[in-house]
């Protein structure tokens, strides 16, 4: 890693009406380094990236240098590319219905001949050469992007960015693994390391702190639009990095006390089938937190929805508090004391254009209904409830889409926790939220277990599951393939079991 400068930012500010999103931000990036940018939602990360990409015009006075060339500010996206700044956003910017070859040519333009007809053979050869030069001759230029694994799609986006114009000197990866299984993440990390080894500087944005420790050389934290510290990764641990991000000491979520787990089961399911789930049997005790994980599509989400009645059950039985119950719909599940927080917050968990009051009261509409809705009583009740969940801003009439992802998730949790569930099921509960909100969400979940609820968490966040859960179930091909408990409940074992070929076995620690 060179000690020179690939990117230098001096005195970068950005003011929107009524808000200063960036304030005199200073930053440097070295050639060949992988540098993490971390911060809570709303800290200024996205604004910084949009200023660098030419999408936003910074306030006067900013200076930006790429390599040894000062960039005239303001500039547009085309100038950013010309100066060697490349950006891979979470949505990748690929057209999924087009081939790899077509996507690689989208930005630079297609080779054309007489009559402006595209020279497809030339484009195919160029794509082959580009992918081979990039170290991936196995990627077929004719294959549709939609047919590729997420990691390969990201590699295509990175290859396009690095070969656009005169080539990239700095590449920004914005939450590239947010929806990516662990194995694909590791393939992407290998690619990122290879890119950095070639001398390209990488700015890596992620909420997943374990990735930052695995991958990055240095880290810069942004808070309230300011650079609050740049450190070598080797000088930090998990707690010190969290404190740098949040600005104060945060009590991290910890595994629930085994003493709080009762012998009585909150929920039992036997030979349960439906959707892709086949013959699943298991139980969760009162006060117990059980994690469910596996590859994308392995069945964690389907199991959660099946238990909540959102997927039709074809066989098997369910007991809640020892009583055999019929759950043919979400309404049935709610009547039996089961609450469910889905992973698709925008599509399934909230009414985005409705207020926080309307969202919370959606599942408890009869609480203040006396022939008509008592809006005043609902407002006061929801304001007090959301206050206990530390929702900000505490304005129950505000439409929920205006909140950060973390605060939206806390509203969703408040809605379901308000019902005092016997069983709480959560699917990817911290997806896309920052470390501060994540800690609050997990502490809420831990409190539910301490109050006697049986909790099921389906998640790809393996490190989180090992910190929070009493047991972890591994799904493969719609089946519960393994169970991990005790001292053996660590990322290495869980990852190995996720990819194992054996159909069914369990690993238990000495304290299981």
Helices and strands as residue ranges (DSSP letters): E 7-16, E 19-29, E 34-38, H 45-53, E 63-66, E 69-71, H 77-82, E 85-88, H 100-105, G 114-116, H 120-133, G 145-147, H 150-163, E 170-174, H 182-197, E 201-205, H 209-215, E 218-223, E 226-232, G 233-235, H 238-246, G 258-260, E 265-274, E 277-285, E 289-294, H 300-307, E 315-320, E 323-325, H 330-335, E 338-341, I 345-349, H 356-361, H 375-388, G 400-402, H 405-417, E 423-427, H 435-450, E 454-458, H 462-468, E 471-476, E 479-485, G 486-488, H 491-499, E 505-508
